[in-house]
Amino acid sequence: MSDICLPLGLDKSDICQLEKIVTTSSVKHSGDKVLLQGDFFNSVFAVKSGMAKSYRVDESGTEYIHSFHLPGELFGLDAIYAKRYGFTVEALDTLVVCEMNYEELQTLCTNVPSLQKQLFNLLSRDIYTSHVNPIEHFDQTAEQKLSGFLHNLLSRLQARGHGSLELHLPMSRRDIANHLGLAPETISRLLKRFQQQEVITINNRMVTIVDLSKLESMVHCHALEAAISPGEITRSA
């Protein structure tokens, strides 16, 4: 996880200091909440294993899914300014997260400059993504949104050493539709079409990319160009 999580650029003694402020949570199961929208901010979290979703609920009770979090990804950084978490984070399958007290992390950053630099990189990446994603989706067709979603998920998994073209999707079709701003029926129809076009195969929640080049051709070109992999962020840093 060193390329995409906090330990990037740390030597062994620095990593030992970081480990002292990390608390591993109890195992969460599908539907369990890790934190709630509106809770007071005190910690930053990293996914150790499993997958989670973050979402907010507006005043009318409508849910908006913001992100799906993979192993090595952090969440809770958005609450640094507001001092309250802006999203509820919920486990999608068996989930283990690491919790870091933010005040202790701040203190450690002053003593370990490389840790502070990596934290700034991660904050910058979140800001970049929050600006780019709405632009990507603005003029995309439903097919481009779904193919882009699958391609993005595969790229993030490959950055974590995932060598195959198989995607485990623990989230529901309704969750994917909510995240992409589409109807659940549209997601089901498109997945069926993608199978018929021999782009993917589906076995329950397992999606296998059969033709990666065809999937990439379905994604709007600027969405592919705008996607910055963790490896590229590391190299530029």
MIFIFI-832407 format. One record per residue (C-alpha): x, y, z negated; residue in three letters. Coordinates in steps of 0.5 Angstrom, whole numbers, padded with zeros to 4 digits, always signed. Example, Ala and Ser with C-alpha at 12.3 -4.5 7.8 and 13.67 -1.06 7.14 Angstrom:
2
+0025-0009-0016Ala+0027-0002-0014Ser
END
This chain:
237
+0000+0000+0000Met+0006+0005+0000Ser+0005+0008+0006Asp-0002+0010+0004Ile-0003+0011-0003Cys+0001+0014-0008Leu+0007+0010-0009Pro+0010+0013-0002Leu+0017+0015-0003Gly+0018+0013-0011Leu+0024+0010-0013Asp+0023+0004-0018Lys+0024+0008-0024Ser+0018+0013-0022Asp+0014+0008-0020Ile+0014+0005-0027Cys+0012+0012-0030Gln+0006+0012-0025Leu+0004+0005-0027Glu+0004+0007-0035Lys-0002+0012-0033Ile-0006+0007-0029Val-0012+0003-0032Thr-0015-0003-0028Thr-0022-0003-0029Ser-0026-0009-0030Ser-0029-0013-0024Val-0035-0009-0020Lys-0040-0013-0016His-0045-0011-0011Ser-0049-0005-0013Gly-0045-0003-0019Asp-0043+0004-0020Lys-0036+0006-0021Val-0038+0014-0022Leu-0044+0018-0021Leu-0045+0024-0017Gln-0045+0030-0023Gly-0041+0027-0028Asp-0035+0031-0031Phe-0028+0030-0027Phe-0023+0027-0031Asn-0020+0021-0027Ser-0017+0020-0020Val-0019+0013-0017Phe-0016+0008-0012Ala-0019+0002-0009Val-0015-0004-0011Lys-0019-0010-0007Ser-0026-0010-0004Gly-0030-0004-0001Met-0034+0001-0004Ala-0038+0007-0001Lys-0039+0014-0003Ser-0045+0018-0002Tyr-0049+0024-0005Arg-0057+0025-0006Val-0060+0032-0005Asp-0065+0035-0009Glu-0071+0031-0005Ser-0068+0025-0006Gly-0065+0023+0001Thr-0058+0019+0001Glu-0052+0021+0005Tyr-0047+0016+0006Ile-0040+0020+0006His-0035+0015+0006Ser-0033+0007+0006Phe-0027+0006+0002His-0022+0001+0003Leu-0016-0002-0001Pro-0011+0003-0002Gly-0015+0009-0001Glu-0017+0014-0006Leu-0023+0017-0008Phe-0025+0023-0013Gly-0020+0028-0011Leu-0026+0032-0008Asp-0028+0034-0016Ala-0021+0037-0017Ile-0024+0044-0016Tyr-0031+0043-0018Ala-0029+0039-0024Lys-0035+0035-0023Arg-0036+0029-0018Tyr-0039+0031-0012Gly-0041+0023-0010Phe-0043+0017-0013Thr-0039+0011-0011Val-0042+0004-0011Glu-0039-0003-0010Ala-0041-0006-0004Leu-0038-0013-0006Asp-0033-0015-0011Thr-0029-0009-0013Leu-0023-0007-0017Val-0021+0000-0018Val-0015+0003-0021Cys-0016+0009-0025Glu-0011+0015-0026Met-0012+0020-0031Asn-0012+0027-0027Tyr-0008+0031-0033Glu-0003+0025-0034Glu-0002+0025-0026Leu-0001+0033-0026Gln+0004+0032-0032Thr+0008+0027-0028Leu+0007+0030-0021Cys+0012+0036-0025Thr+0017+0031-0026Asn+0017+0027-0020Val+0017+0032-0014Pro+0016+0026-0009Ser+0009+0024-0012Leu+0007+0031-0012Gln+0008+0031-0005Lys+0005+0025-0003Gln-0001+0027-0007Leu-0001+0034-0003Phe-0001+0029+0003Asn-0007+0025+0001Leu-0011+0032-0001Leu-0009+0035+0006Ser-0011+0028+0010Arg-0018+0029+0006Asp-0019+0036+0008Ile-0017+0034+0016Tyr-0022+0028+0016Thr-0028+0032+0013Ser-0027+0038+0019His-0025+0033+0024Val-0031+0028+0023Asn-0037+0033+0024Pro-0034+0035+0031Ile-0033+0028+0033Glu-0040+0026+0032His-0043+0033+0035Phe-0043+0031+0042Asp-0043+0023+0042Gln-0048+0018+0044Thr-0050+0013+0039Ala-0046+0008+0043Glu-0040+0012+0042Gln-0041+0013+0034Lys-0042+0006+0033Leu-0036+0004+0037Ser-0032+0009+0034Gly-0034+0007+0027Phe-0031+0000+0029Leu-0025+0002+0032His-0023+0007+0026Asn-0025+0001+0021Leu-0020-0004+0025Leu-0015+0002+0025Ser-0015+0003+0018Arg-0015-0005+0016Leu-0009-0006+0021Gln-0005+0000+0017Ala-0006-0005+0011Arg-0003-0010+0014Gly-0009-0014+0017His-0007-0017+0023Gly-0013-0020+0026Ser-0019-0017+0030Leu-0024-0019+0025Glu-0028-0014+0021Leu-0032-0016+0014His-0037-0011+0014Leu-0040-0012+0007Pro-0045-0006+0008Met-0052-0006+0011Ser-0054-0004+0018Arg-0058+0001+0014Arg-0052+0004+0011Asp-0048+0004+0017Ile-0054+0008+0021Ala-0054+0013+0015Asn-0047+0014+0015His-0047+0015+0023Leu-0054+0019+0023Gly-0057+0014+0027Leu-0063+0009+0026Ala-0062+0002+0023Pro-0066-0001+0029Glu-0061+0003+0034Thr-0055+0000+0030Ile-0058-0007+0031Ser-0060-0006+0038Arg-0053-0003+0040Leu-0049-0009+0036Leu-0053-0014+0040Lys-0051-0010+0047Arg-0044-0010+0045Phe-0045-0018+0044Gln-0048-0019+0051Gln-0042-0014+0054Gln-0037-0019+0050Glu-0034-0013+0046Val-0035-0017+0040Ile-0038-0023+0037Thr-0042-0023+0030Ile-0043-0028+0025Asn-0047-0026+0019Asn-0043-0020+0016Arg-0036-0022+0020Met-0035-0018+0027Val-0030-0020+0031Thr-0027-0016+0036Ile-0026-0020+0043Val-0024-0014+0048Asp-0021-0009+0044Leu-0019-0005+0050Ser-0026-0005+0052Lys-0028-0002+0045Leu-0023+0003+0046Glu-0026+0005+0053Ser-0033+0006+0049Met-0030+0011+0044Val-0030+0018+0046His-0023+0020+0048Cys-0022+0026+0043His-0025+0022+0038Ala-0019+0017+0039Leu-0014+0023+0040Glu-0016+0026+0034Ala-0015+0020+0029Ala-0009+0020+0025Ile-0006+0014+0022Ser-0003+0013+0016Pro+0003+0011+0019Gly+0004+0018+0023Glu+0002+0022+0017Ile+0008+0018+0013Thr+0013+0019+0019Arg+0011+0027+0020Ser+0012+0028+0012Ala
END
